[in-house]
């Protein structure tokens, strides 16, 4: 048997593998940093991960390398029959027959393969504990260069400082009532304006994509579209992965896995007592759905791609019809496989303990099997033949069962948590194929509805799994469909079964009265400040408004240039609306218009291009440099809602002060929104909802890079920013549907983030051992890692969830949360130890709960300008603190 190359990827706490039975494979363990924590990993055994068909040279030395933050141990292991530590992982193949005992017990036929002797079930999987940094920029996401003082200052009459003008009531006075469905109509269906080059190429190759552009780039099924297509897809509560001939079963089918809470791996304990991360093992092939026709030439293709669904096909060869197809929708209770004449195969890397064919059918035409695995778990397998003979499975060995003839119909697989058999019986034969999103909004109450398209058996309702934030907001009808069955999800707590074809979620606190001014959840919009405070702020405002906005925003990054433009936009609105100094604001406004005009004309250092391969507006940076990480991976669709959100916010500020500016710039700003927040399939230039995931209740920043841990997002507060920017652009342009979509997104974010990102001490969703971190750090589909891509300083990790400080910050980041976070990390003078612009970020955040202390910090005599990052202004921090504190 050929040897394989395996890789163990471990953090420093996992170097325990270098001892004991593994020592002979890794004799130089003492090279690791002394004192590394080698606590047991909660009974989870870390197994090698098969990487491919590369041959391994038995004479190569073991390689060990350590890094400052993340330590990685690479252990090549030969899996020849003499290499006992790995040979036990080898599974069964189709021609390996073992004795199988068949018994009839209580109207069921039970097939029991012989007891295992020379093979070990794969029940533990592997963890990828290091950050996958491909496409991620590891530089700091704030502008750290000192902001130069203006060479000249705007001259204004001191008498122009009058009384504070009231902030206009935009939503009630300027907006019409939204449509009955705020998602129904497109923003526009026009092609990109002529200043944007159109390209027919893209650095990321589409793998097996049958659907025509525009194609989703940031959705849960993204791993099937790029790379080698074998990284997991997280459909919640299950994960699935194309086995591609790898793993103990050697299958080419679709492997299904589900991880329980007690299988998680936790990182080292931090000084707060919280674990630095939690990860769910991958690679456990509990049930594999395949076909006899699939072999080494098998390929994977995807079609029916929408914002909420996709269908994956496994083909014997690239030019053949699918042997088996899998319609995918997040939350589906069954993994459904469609057959049209191929011969089904059910495999496992965990190994069958026994397989039972239940003799009574749950409903006409539906055949039921119970698979009891060697890890003690039970999986229910149902088949529904649409024509021809029913499914009849024959157990060949502990890892392989096959049908006796070709099959036409569906096979469905579901894990039973212990009380689910009756529900699964009732729902069997029915499966989702897509979701239609609709929404309404009236005053401060909004709702959004998932209408699930379904196929399959004519009897039975659709069974789906809802996440905690869904259940919190269900309307009465949907709540009545909740069932007494739950399954653990990777990073979103317990999923709850719901038997319904439609879900409606209601948000009763839309922030419709929120505009550019500081806002409080209890007091609403605030505008008052004392004359003394206004005078102090005005002295700063004159300097900051006199800066060279065009030069400071002339950067080779849409992200950093957007932060600069938005900073000046909020600065000028504060001067205009809150300081009441309209002369100063309107003297400076042409400077901001000129700076913004460079980007509207697409004359920046890396102009945007419209590319037709995937369908979207991307930076030309990667085309020019060949580096896919340029501008945080914008060309690869990373972070578009962050990058473009800042530009949209700047545009909303300009338009608020000068509505006559809107007609000339509306098409450009709308184009940015269409790229990441297009609400309608009628717009054929951009996919629907590229960034925001309405199932998860937040956005994903991760674009076209494969990842074993799925999509991820670092900054929850910048997710807030993009929704607020869309809301405000809709408000100033009179687009009621757009404004209400932004309001609804903010409300959904406020609910979901407190479950998944921002933790108070009573959080019941995330693991108790992790909640003490207060924030997720980086939230992946499969893990939470309390760190950042650019460093592990605590001000980085917490601060990335604070920026930027805006009106909705207290709406998203509750007073209780901010108080708790401050006590854990920044109280007792520790905030004053934070260096650079991060200190300003930390104290800006403090202004939401203790504005007086924040004012004292920002208004101190010897304030260091280096404490303000290039994406913020001292004027806004002072204004915000003064108004929030009534100073």
Secondary structure, DSSP 8 states (H G I E B T S, - for coil): -----EE----GGGGGGGSGGGGGG-TTGGGS-TT------TT-----EE--S----TTS--EEE--SS--EEE-----STT-HHHHTT----TT----EEEEE-SSEEEEEE---SS-----S-B---S---TT---S-SS--S-----SS-----GGG--S------HHHHH-----SSTTSS-S------TTSEEES--SS---SB-S-SS--SSSTTGGGTSTTS-S-EE-SS-EEEE-TT-STT---SEEEE---GGG-EE--B-TTS-BSEEE--B---SEEEEETT--TT-EEEEES--SSEEEEEEESSTTS-EEEEEEEETTBSSEEEEEES--EEEE-SS-EEEEEEESS-SSTTEEEEEEEETTS-EEEEEEEEEESS---EEEEETTEEEESS--EEEEEEEEE-SS-HHHHHHHTTEEEEEEEEEEEEETTEEEEEEEEEEEE-SSS--EEEE-HHHHHHB-HHHHTTEEEEEEE-SSS-EEEEEE-SEEEEEES---TT--SS-EETTTEE-----HHHHHHHHHHHHHHHTS-HHHHH--S-HHHHHHHHHHHHHHHHIIIIIS--HHHHHHHHHHHHHHHHHHHTT-STT-EEEETTTTEEEESHHHHHS-TTGGGGGGGT-SHHHHHHHHHHHHHHHHHH-GGGHHHHHHHHHHHHHHHHB--TT-TTS-BTSSEETTTTEE----S---TT--EES-HHHHHHHHHHHHHHHHHHT-HHHHHHHHHHHHHHHHHHHHHTB--TT--SS-HHHHTTSB-SEEESSEEESS-SS---HHHHHHTTT-S--TTHHHHS-HHHHHHHHHHHTTTTGGGG--THHHHHHHHHHTTT-HHHHHHHHT-TT--GGGS-TT--HHHHHHHHHHHHT-
